[in-house]
Amino acid sequence: MTARIPPAVERRSFSEVRAVGRKLEGYAATFNSEARLGSFVETIAPGAFRSALAGDVLALMDHDPGKVLGRTRSGTLKLFEDTRGLGFSLDVPDTQAGRDVLALAERADLGGMSFGFTVPKGGEDWNGEKRTLRQIGLKEISVVSAWPAYPDTEIALRALQRGAEAHRRARVLIMAELAAWG
């Protein structure tokens, strides 16, 4: 029996979040918005999160599993899909991480929202350099305290390991990275 290697978790970021008392609300992802990730462009199709909404999803601060802010299983995190994207409502805990998030939100200093995910087999379509995510295995959403940056080249490369063009895309990304250092 061969060991199954779990898929790499990818991250994407967006910047809509607002505080309402001890609650944060906003969108962790939006549909049909193009994001340039290295040598390719990515969009999220409406309905991509549908199957993930039934699972247990965490709310974290800065993708740190040591700073849990809520989870769907306990009802402190509520997720929904609408025509705009993946919306959320988070009851912020009275913990140090929760107090930090609320203080930053009140000052409008939060960087935005992000989410960590995997792509199940058949959950993406490639058309040249365009990737469309049609199904997403959502693991967590995160409040981002600094810049809501897209993943670095290494993480983006993990998403490209499937398909006939993986090696060519990897070379292009490596050459672009080397050019940036040169």
Sequence and secondary structure as in RCSB ss.txt:
>XXXX:A:sequence
MTARIPPAVERRSFSEVRAVGRKLEGYAATFNSEARLGSFVETIAPGAFRSALAGDVLALMDHDPGKVLGRTRSG
TLKLFEDTRGLGFSLDVPDTQAGRDVLALAERADLGGMSFGFTVPKGGEDWNGEKRTLRQIGLKEISVVSAWPAY
PDTEIALRALQRGAEAHRRARVLIMAELAAWG
>XXXX:A:secstr
         EEEEE EEEEETTEEEEEEEETT  EEETTEEEEE TTTTGGGGGS  EEEETTEEEEEEEETTTT
SEEEEE SSEEEEEEE  SSHHHHHHHHHHHTT   EEEEEEE  TT EEEETTEEEE   EEEEEEEESS    
  HHHHHHHTSSSTTHHHHHHHHHHHHHHHH 
